[in-house]
């Protein structure tokens, strides 16, 4: 009896279920297609510029990212991205413990600079224990000592046309997505002048009280505590002041930005 | 805007045409949901699907959750990983120290005919392939939409007294909760007069979703932002650190998914077309026997 009364319904229900599943599968592949469609991406990206503007408003110029105590320092601080650059120029510098390394500061500045590690150590320093947040989701806490970027920029004199600070790095990192062109696989990053002037934005040469090691960016790396880890360029060789980063590498202002990540990584 | 009975309009109740306005009519049609509730409900549903699936994409980039400010990589509270097994690889989900073999769905699943190490399977993520950057684009776009939509709903809910009138259970209703639970388990749902109001289990479930789970998921989401942590460091103390916030974000999402499953099941068994019609057009048929 029961079977008889159920019979006409069963195919109908199965039909509905398979229609729902096909609809779901179609919607998913539509999302995949939209994901690589530049116009759809720029619509989605509108949310990221909204986040940037709102966070800038909330943060103000000088609010400090939370700082932690000595006991909070992570026993193991994960190193990500390049951890052992094999570029010839870098290997030569590392061989001599970066004695010949010089940080170049150029672009839209009044005076170009060329600073050795000793020069940097002679400048005012800041030490901070902060949380490093990776875009992947994990966090580690470390102690960083270095020279505030503002100290360097004030010595170089930033021209009024300058809007961004670009960090050119020694490492090439090839994730295979943009081909092998040396231009496209060299790490770089950029930040705006508000972040450049922030007191916690430092170029660190020490980590956890020791000389910065190669895995974490020796001899010099950026700390940008109000944004995610990929902004904090390691193996910094040259700082360039620019009006726009459109002409650099992929034009999006950073290695990962050229691969689809947001330029503003405060979220 | 529950329980506002209307004189049936000709369009929806043709059989009552010709009756004088003041003649007593047993009202059949109830305008159950106001326009704003209906609109925000569907926008919220859309946002939730996109946030859930892009969120699983983001989770897959580092499929482990921790307690505290930082990640103790060796001791995750929850993790979904691929492990070497006798024959190839197996998916293993660790929850509070207990390992569960979840091969096929979590940890290891089949993508385009290939057995792939992947925390959440490709059919559950946006995009379906591994792409953290794009997952984040989708996630933050719909996060903004969810927040703006939610704020509109909250302002309306308080201003129109929707929360107080429709969602807040009376003490009498709360006293009957036992009987309501039994009736629900027997799949007997209120009809007629009693169907005009949300029952107490509905009220409590909706209150929990509106005032606990969604605020929790939004606030813990914000706590993961280093920018927001600088502007509002109190969030870190409130949730016990960024990694705990990430864990709570995940657990609150599990709570919301559970709600959605029960919600959809209840919609199905308590008169599916009547329920859907009332959430689309606003009109609920009081005479329809729940099926």
HADDOCK unambig.tbl for C-alpha pairs under 7 A between the chains (distance, minus, plus):
assign (segid A and resid 31 and name CA) (segid B and resid 126 and name CA) 6.89 0.50 0.50
assign (segid A and resid 31 and name CA) (segid B and resid 127 and name CA) 6.41 0.50 0.50
assign (segid A and resid 32 and name CA) (segid B and resid 127 and name CA) 5.17 0.50 0.50
assign (segid A and resid 32 and name CA) (segid B and resid 128 and name CA) 6.61 0.50 0.50
assign (segid A and resid 35 and name CA) (segid B and resid 127 and name CA) 6.90 0.50 0.50
assign (segid A and resid 35 and name CA) (segid B and resid 134 and name CA) 6.59 0.50 0.50
assign (segid A and resid 44 and name CA) (segid B and resid 137 and name CA) 5.82 0.50 0.50
assign (segid A and resid 44 and name CA) (segid B and resid 138 and name CA) 6.29 0.50 0.50
assign (segid A and resid 44 and name CA) (segid B and resid 141 and name CA) 5.46 0.50 0.50
assign (segid A and resid 45 and name CA) (segid B and resid 137 and name CA) 6.20 0.50 0.50
assign (segid A and resid 47 and name CA) (segid B and resid 140 and name CA) 6.30 0.50 0.50
assign (segid A and resid 47 and name CA) (segid B and resid 141 and name CA) 4.94 0.50 0.50
assign (segid A and resid 47 and name CA) (segid B and resid 144 and name CA) 6.87 0.50 0.50
assign (segid A and resid 55 and name CA) (segid B and resid 227 and name CA) 6.53 0.50 0.50
assign (segid A and resid 58 and name CA) (segid B and resid 231 and name CA) 6.02 0.50 0.50
assign (segid A and resid 59 and name CA) (segid B and resid 230 and name CA) 6.91 0.50 0.50
assign (segid A and resid 59 and name CA) (segid B and resid 231 and name CA) 5.18 0.50 0.50
assign (segid A and resid 63 and name CA) (segid B and resid 230 and name CA) 6.57 0.50 0.50
assign (segid A and resid 63 and name CA) (segid B and resid 231 and name CA) 6.98 0.50 0.50
assign (segid A and resid 64 and name CA) (segid B and resid 230 and name CA) 6.05 0.50 0.50
assign (segid A and resid 65 and name CA) (segid B and resid 229 and name CA) 6.87 0.50 0.50
assign (segid A and resid 65 and name CA) (segid B and resid 230 and name CA) 4.41 0.50 0.50
assign (segid A and resid 66 and name CA) (segid B and resid 230 and name CA) 6.21 0.50 0.50
assign (segid A and resid 66 and name CA) (segid B and resid 233 and name CA) 6.83 0.50 0.50
assign (segid A and resid 136 and name CA) (segid B and resid 61 and name CA) 5.18 0.50 0.50
assign (segid A and resid 136 and name CA) (segid B and resid 62 and name CA) 5.49 0.50 0.50
assign (segid A and resid 137 and name CA) (segid B and resid 62 and name CA) 6.05 0.50 0.50
assign (segid A and resid 138 and name CA) (segid B and resid 71 and name CA) 5.70 0.50 0.50
assign (segid A and resid 139 and name CA) (segid B and resid 70 and name CA) 4.67 0.50 0.50
assign (segid A and resid 139 and name CA) (segid B and resid 71 and name CA) 5.36 0.50 0.50
assign (segid A and resid 140 and name CA) (segid B and resid 70 and name CA) 5.09 0.50 0.50
assign (segid A and resid 140 and name CA) (segid B and resid 71 and name CA) 6.20 0.50 0.50
assign (segid A and resid 141 and name CA) (segid B and resid 70 and name CA) 6.70 0.50 0.50
assign (segid A and resid 226 and name CA) (segid B and resid 226 and name CA) 5.12 0.50 0.50
assign (segid A and resid 226 and name CA) (segid B and resid 227 and name CA) 4.93 0.50 0.50
assign (segid A and resid 226 and name CA) (segid B and resid 230 and name CA) 6.68 0.50 0.50
assign (segid A and resid 227 and name CA) (segid B and resid 226 and name CA) 5.63 0.50 0.50
assign (segid A and resid 227 and name CA) (segid B and resid 227 and name CA) 6.25 0.50 0.50
assign (segid A and resid 228 and name CA) (segid B and resid 226 and name CA) 6.96 0.50 0.50
assign (segid A and resid 260 and name CA) (segid B and resid 133 and name CA) 5.63 0.50 0.50
assign (segid A and resid 260 and name CA) (segid B and resid 134 and name CA) 6.89 0.50 0.50
assign (segid A and resid 261 and name CA) (segid B and resid 133 and name CA) 4.89 0.50 0.50
assign (segid A and resid 266 and name CA) (segid B and resid 225 and name CA) 6.01 0.50 0.50
assign (segid A and resid 266 and name CA) (segid B and resid 226 and name CA) 5.63 0.50 0.50
assign (segid A and resid 266 and name CA) (segid B and resid 227 and name CA) 4.64 0.50 0.50
assign (segid A and resid 267 and name CA) (segid B and resid 225 and name CA) 4.16 0.50 0.50
assign (segid A and resid 267 and name CA) (segid B and resid 226 and name CA) 6.22 0.50 0.50
assign (segid A and resid 267 and name CA) (segid B and resid 227 and name CA) 6.27 0.50 0.50
